[in-house]
Amino acid sequence: MTAMKANERQARLLKRTSIDFRSTEQIVDAPFILSRAKGLYYWDIHGKRYFDAIGGIFVASLGHGHPRVLDAMRQQMDRLSFAPPMHGIADVTLDFIERLGEVTPGNLNFVKPFSGGSESIEAAMKFTRQYFKQTGHPEKYKFVSRYQGYHGGTFGAMAASGTGRRKTPFEPQMSGFLKVFSPTYYRDRFATWEECNRFCARMFEDVIVSEDPRTVAGVIVEPIGNTGGTVTPTDEYFHILREICDTYDVLLIFDEIITGYARTGNMFAAQTFGVTPDILCGGKGLSSGAIPLGAMIAREDLGDAFYGSEAAEVNFAHGHTFAGNPLASAVGIAVIDEIVENDLARRAGELGDYLVDGLRRLEKLGVVREIRGKGLLRGVELMRDGKACPQLGVALKRTAMEHGLVMRIDPLWFAVAPALISTEADIDELCGLVEQSIVAALQVIDA
């Protein structure tokens, strides 16, 4: 199997843009140029088919081109495609706000829609700081998050992120952002995973106390940390975080941009882990990739702090041109309805167990240290001869594409998140392609 080659025109145009976190030289040498997608598959411009094992990038929750999603968008196009955000709001956006509030945990009913995850995270941090200013605690402005966590590409979201190489080109970073380590960082220093998680959760308290709780506004975490290798803490970890935040009057913010919308076996990972945050941010799977869409969802009583007279200028001082877009709102409703009516959250839990069984077949190759995740969000930490083998992940990036498989691959791990509409046969195909790709990668590094 050979990689795609760029012709002269394509190479020229590829040099005029950038592909996320990839070198232009690498992209020009082996481009991945797509022409169409349907269900669980992509086709490139030469007609080669690829199994989309990651929903593009955790986005196509219902697969590509889902008819219900596209129909909702078409119908809304005939009615209203844009509403003036500084003057009013579309009726369908109010419908979306109501529908989203119906499936969130607790009283997370204050909804501000956006164009994606980074915007939603940015809004959550601004909302938190302004909330404390308006409620008599203007000194509370700091946020505590995790190393290896990724919260988006905008400056505030990037400052909250703990991915060094993605941040250093833009330093110095914004002030007021502090980090602790994820449980996987310390796991080999403790007798049990549970003990490790207790220690790592309490690190948030250590930082809050050391910084002075009067200055700390929020804790931001992904329930399952993608860039760290599908890091999956214990339920108790999140219960400890909830307790700490309550003790020190700190808002707990869940970044559910990847874990939200039935991915982990419940509508939100907050429900999977049994802890309700104060603010929940979602994106990606909310539109199944049909249109940019995200949302910041806060406790309704927090939203009440922004209710006031025009004369007093009480409002959430934040907005985006395409926030609450009518087309996106119609799509979001369709996705939520499809998930709820077909019980796809429960189905994700069942298929997730089946997926783990399939991934365990890789153990015979001697390459699996651990399988992590929940539902249809799974990661495999790679090793060889009982130790880390980054060469394997590097080779796998190439061999997976050669075998027609798109998934998230790091030198030390890979992740898969097939669409919620997948069947057991689809999971079998996925696991077969993963095994073939790893066998080929082992041959590459042994050559």
C-alpha positions in Angstrom: 0.0 0.0 0.0 1.4 3.4 -1.0 0.7 6.8 0.4 -1.1 9.5 -1.5 1.1 11.9 -3.5 0.3 15.5 -4.1 0.4 16.9 -7.7 2.0 20.2 -8.4 -1.2 22.3 -7.8 -2.1 20.5 -4.6 1.5 20.9 -3.2 1.4 24.6 -4.0 -2.0 25.1 -2.2 -0.9 22.9 0.7 2.0 25.3 1.3 -0.5 28.2 1.4 -2.2 26.8 4.5 -1.5 24.6 7.5 -2.9 21.3 8.9 -3.3 21.2 12.6 -0.1 20.3 14.5 1.5 18.8 11.3 4.6 20.0 9.4 3.8 21.4 6.0 6.7 19.3 4.5 5.1 16.1 5.9 1.7 17.0 4.5 3.0 17.8 1.1 5.0 14.6 1.0 2.0 12.4 2.1 -1.2 14.5 1.9 -4.6 13.2 3.0 -7.2 15.0 0.8 -10.8 13.9 1.2 -13.6 14.2 -1.3 -16.6 12.7 0.6 -17.8 10.9 3.7 -20.8 8.7 4.6 -21.6 6.9 7.8 -18.3 5.5 9.3 -16.2 6.1 6.2 -14.2 8.7 4.3 -13.1 8.5 0.7 -10.0 10.4 -0.6 -9.7 12.1 -4.0 -8.5 8.8 -5.5 -11.4 6.8 -4.3 -9.7 5.0 -1.4 -11.9 4.2 1.5 -11.0 4.8 5.2 -12.7 3.7 8.3 -13.2 6.7 10.5 -12.4 5.3 13.9 -12.2 8.7 15.6 -15.2 10.6 14.2 -12.9 13.0 12.3 -11.6 14.2 15.7 -14.3 13.0 18.2 -16.9 14.9 16.2 -19.1 12.7 13.9 -21.0 11.2 16.8 -23.8 10.0 14.5 -21.5 9.3 11.6 -21.1 11.4 8.5 -24.1 12.7 6.6 -26.8 11.5 9.0 -30.1 12.1 7.3 -31.9 13.5 10.3 -29.2 16.0 10.9 -29.0 17.1 7.3 -32.8 17.4 7.0 -32.9 19.6 10.1 -30.4 21.9 8.6 -32.2 22.0 5.2 -35.5 22.9 6.8 -34.0 25.6 8.9 -32.2 27.1 5.8 -35.6 27.8 4.4 -36.7 29.7 7.5 -33.8 31.6 9.0 -30.1 31.1 8.7 -28.8 34.0 10.8 -30.2 36.2 13.6 -28.5 39.5 14.8 -26.8 38.5 18.1 -26.8 42.0 19.6 -30.5 42.6 18.9 -32.2 39.3 19.6 -32.2 35.5 19.2 -33.8 33.0 16.9 -36.8 30.9 18.0 -34.9 27.7 17.1 -32.0 28.8 19.4 -34.4 29.1 22.3 -35.7 25.6 21.4 -32.1 24.4 21.4 -31.4 26.0 24.8 -34.5 24.2 26.2 -33.7 20.9 24.6 -30.1 20.9 25.9 -31.2 21.8 29.4 -33.5 18.8 29.4 -30.6 16.3 29.1 -28.0 18.0 31.3 -27.4 16.9 34.9 -28.6 18.9 37.9 -29.7 22.4 37.3 -27.2 23.1 34.5 -29.8 25.0 32.5 -28.1 28.4 31.7 -26.9 27.8 28.1 -24.8 30.0 25.9 -24.3 28.4 22.5 -21.0 29.0 20.6 -19.3 27.8 17.4 -17.2 25.1 19.1 -15.3 23.9 22.1 -12.5 26.5 22.4 -15.1 29.3 22.4 -17.1 27.5 25.1 -14.1 27.1 27.4 -13.1 30.7 26.8 -16.7 31.7 27.7 -16.7 29.6 30.9 -13.6 31.2 32.2 -14.8 34.7 31.5 -18.2 33.8 32.9 -16.5 32.6 36.1 -14.4 35.7 36.6 -17.2 38.0 35.9 -19.5 36.0 38.2 -17.2 36.5 41.2 -16.7 40.2 40.4 -20.5 40.7 40.4 -21.0 38.7 43.6 -18.5 40.6 45.7 -15.3 38.5 45.2 -13.3 40.4 42.5 -10.0 38.9 43.8 -11.0 35.4 42.6 -9.5 35.0 39.2 -7.1 32.0 39.1 -7.8 28.7 37.5 -6.3 25.3 38.4 -6.1 22.6 35.6 -3.9 19.6 34.7 -0.7 19.0 32.9 -1.4 17.1 29.7 -4.9 18.5 29.6 -6.0 20.3 26.4 -8.8 22.8 26.4 -8.6 24.6 23.1 -6.5 26.8 20.8 -7.6 30.3 21.9 -5.3 32.1 24.3 -7.3 31.6 27.5 -8.1 28.0 26.7 -4.4 27.4 25.8 -3.3 28.9 29.1 -5.5 26.4 30.9 -4.0 23.6 28.8 -1.0 21.6 30.0 0.4 20.6 26.6 3.8 22.2 26.6 4.9 21.9 23.0 1.5 23.3 21.8 2.0 26.4 24.0 5.7 27.3 23.9 5.5 29.0 20.5 3.1 31.5 21.9 4.6 32.2 25.3 4.5 34.1 27.6 1.2 32.7 28.6 -1.6 34.5 30.3 -1.2 34.8 34.1 -3.5 33.2 36.6 -3.4 29.6 35.4 -1.9 26.9 37.6 -1.4 23.1 36.9 -1.3 19.8 38.8 -0.3 16.4 37.3 -2.8 13.8 36.1 -3.1 10.4 37.9 -1.1 8.6 35.2 2.0 10.7 36.0 2.2 9.2 39.5 0.6 5.8 39.0 3.9 3.8 39.4 4.6 5.4 42.7 1.5 4.0 44.4 0.4 0.5 45.3 -3.1 1.0 43.8 -4.7 3.2 41.1 -7.3 4.3 43.7 -4.6 5.5 46.1 -2.9 7.4 43.3 -6.1 9.1 42.3 -6.8 10.2 45.9 -3.3 11.8 46.0 -3.7 13.5 42.7 -7.2 14.9 43.5 -5.9 16.3 46.8 -3.2 18.2 44.9 -5.9 20.6 43.7 -6.5 21.4 47.3 -2.8 21.9 48.0 -2.6 24.4 45.2 -5.7 26.3 46.1 -4.6 26.6 49.7 -1.1 27.6 48.8 -2.3 30.2 46.3 -4.9 31.6 48.9 -8.5 30.3 48.2 -9.7 33.9 48.1 -7.9 34.3 44.7 -8.9 31.0 43.1 -12.0 31.0 40.9 -12.2 27.7 39.1 -10.9 24.2 38.6 -11.0 23.0 34.9 -10.7 19.3 34.0 -11.5 16.9 31.2 -13.4 13.9 32.8 -11.3 11.8 30.5 -8.0 13.4 29.4 -7.5 12.9 25.7 -4.0 14.3 25.0 -2.6 12.5 28.1 -3.6 9.2 26.5 -7.3 8.8 27.4 -6.5 9.3 31.1 -9.5 7.9 33.1 -9.6 8.8 36.8 -11.7 7.0 39.4 -15.2 8.1 40.4 -13.8 9.0 43.8 -11.3 11.4 42.1 -14.2 13.6 40.9 -16.1 13.4 44.2 -13.0 14.7 45.9 -12.7 17.6 43.4 -16.4 18.4 44.0 -15.8 18.5 47.8 -12.7 20.7 47.4 -14.5 23.2 45.2 -17.4 23.4 47.6 -15.1 23.9 50.5 -13.2 26.8 49.0 -16.0 28.5 46.9 -14.4 27.5 43.6 -16.4 26.7 40.5 -15.9 23.2 39.1 -15.7 23.3 35.3 -15.9 20.1 33.2 -14.5 20.2 29.7 -16.8 17.7 28.0 -16.0 18.7 24.5 -14.9 15.1 23.8 -16.7 13.2 26.5 -20.1 14.8 26.0 -23.2 13.6 24.1 -23.5 9.9 24.9 -19.8 9.1 24.3 -19.1 7.5 27.7 -22.4 5.6 28.2 -24.4 8.5 29.5 -25.3 11.8 27.9 -22.4 13.4 29.8 -19.4 12.0 31.6 -20.5 14.0 34.6 -23.3 11.4 34.9 -20.9 8.5 34.2 -18.7 9.6 37.1 -21.6 10.7 39.3 -20.5 14.3 39.9 -22.2 17.4 38.6 -20.0 20.4 37.9 -20.9 24.1 38.1 -20.2 24.7 34.5 -20.0 22.1 31.7 -18.6 22.9 28.2 -19.5 20.9 25.2 -18.8 20.9 21.5 -17.6 18.4 18.8 -20.2 15.6 18.9 -23.1 18.0 19.5 -23.5 18.6 15.8 -22.1 15.3 14.5 -19.6 17.4 12.5 -22.3 18.9 10.3 -21.7 22.5 11.4 -19.6 24.3 14.0 -21.4 24.1 17.4 -20.6 24.2 21.1 -22.1 25.4 24.3 -21.3 26.6 27.8 -23.8 25.2 30.2 -23.9 26.7 33.7 -26.0 26.3 36.9 -29.1 28.3 36.4 -28.5 30.2 39.7 -25.1 31.3 38.4 -26.8 32.8 35.4 -29.1 34.7 37.7 -26.1 36.8 38.7 -26.1 38.3 35.2 -29.8 39.3 35.3 -30.2 43.1 35.9 -31.3 46.4 34.5 -29.9 48.1 31.4 -29.1 51.1 33.5 -26.9 49.0 35.8 -25.3 47.4 32.8 -25.6 43.9 34.2 -25.0 41.4 31.5 -22.5 38.7 30.5 -20.0 40.9 28.7 -19.1 38.3 26.1 -20.4 37.4 22.6 -19.6 35.9 19.2 -21.1 36.6 15.8 -22.1 33.0 15.2 -23.0 32.1 18.8 -26.5 30.6 18.8 -26.6 30.4 15.0 -30.1 29.1 13.9 -28.7 26.4 11.5 -26.4 25.1 14.2 -29.2 25.2 16.8 -31.5 23.1 14.5 -28.7 20.6 14.0 -28.0 20.4 17.8 -31.7 19.6 18.5 -31.6 16.9 15.8 -28.5 15.3 17.3 -29.9 15.3 20.9 -33.2 13.9 19.7 -31.6 11.1 17.8 -29.4 10.2 20.8 -32.4 10.2 23.2 -35.0 8.5 21.0 -32.7 5.7 20.1 -31.1 5.3 23.6 -27.6 5.7 22.0 -26.0 6.5 25.4 -26.9 3.1 26.7 -25.9 1.6 23.4 -22.5 3.3 23.7 -21.9 1.6 27.0 -22.7 -1.9 25.6 -20.7 -1.4 22.5 -17.8 0.0 24.6 -17.5 -3.3 26.4 -17.5 -5.1 23.0 -14.8 -2.7 21.8 -12.6 -3.4 24.8 -12.9 -7.1 24.2 -11.8 -6.5 20.6 -8.9 -4.4 21.6 -7.7 -7.0 24.1 -6.9 -9.2 21.1 -3.9 -6.9 20.7 -2.4 -8.3 23.9 -1.1 -11.3 22.0 1.2 -9.0 20.1 2.8 -7.8 23.3 2.0 -4.1 22.6 -0.6 -3.3 25.2 0.2 -1.8 28.6 -3.3 -0.6 29.4 -6.7 -0.1 27.8 -8.5 3.0 29.2 -11.7 5.0 28.7 -15.4 4.7 29.0 -18.1 3.7 26.5 -17.1 4.4 22.9 -14.1 6.5 23.9 -11.1 4.1 24.4 -7.4 4.5 24.4 -4.6 1.9 24.3 -1.2 2.7 25.9 1.5 1.1 23.8 4.6 -0.8 24.9 7.0 -3.4 23.7 9.1 -5.8 25.7 7.4 -4.4 28.8 8.5 -0.8 28.3 7.5 2.3 26.4 8.3 2.2 22.6 7.6 5.5 20.9 8.9 4.1 17.6 5.8 1.9 17.5 3.4 4.8 17.6 5.4 6.7 15.0 5.3 3.8 12.6 1.6 3.2 13.4 0.7 6.7 12.2 1.8 5.7 8.7 0.7 2.1 8.6 -2.8 2.9 9.9 -3.4 5.3 7.0 -2.0 2.8 4.6 -4.5 0.2 5.8 -7.4 2.7 5.5 -7.8 3.6 9.1 -8.1 7.0 10.7 -7.6 7.2 14.4 -5.8 9.4 17.0 -2.2 8.2 17.4 0.5 9.4 19.7 4.0 7.8 19.9 2.9 6.2 23.2 -0.8 5.5 22.7 -3.7 5.5 20.3 -7.4 6.3 20.8 -10.6 5.3 19.0 -14.1 6.7 19.3 -16.3 5.2 16.6 -19.7 6.7 15.9 -22.6 6.0 18.2 -24.5 4.3 15.4 -21.8 1.6 15.0 -22.7 -2.1 15.1 -20.8 -5.1 16.4 -19.7 -5.8 12.8 -18.3 -2.2 12.6 -16.4 -2.8 15.8 -15.0 -6.1 14.4 -13.9 -4.3 11.3 -12.3 -1.5 13.3 -10.4 -3.9 15.6 -9.2 -6.0 12.6 -7.8 -2.9 11.0 -6.1 -1.8 14.2 -4.5 -5.2 14.5 -3.3 -5.3 10.9 -1.9 -1.8 11.2 0.1 -2.6 14.4 1.5 -5.8 12.9 2.7 -3.7 9.9 4.1 -1.1 12.3 6.0 -3.8 14.2 7.5 -5.0 10.9 8.6 -1.4 10.1 10.5 -1.0 13.3 12.0 -4.5 13.1 13.2 -3.9 9.5 
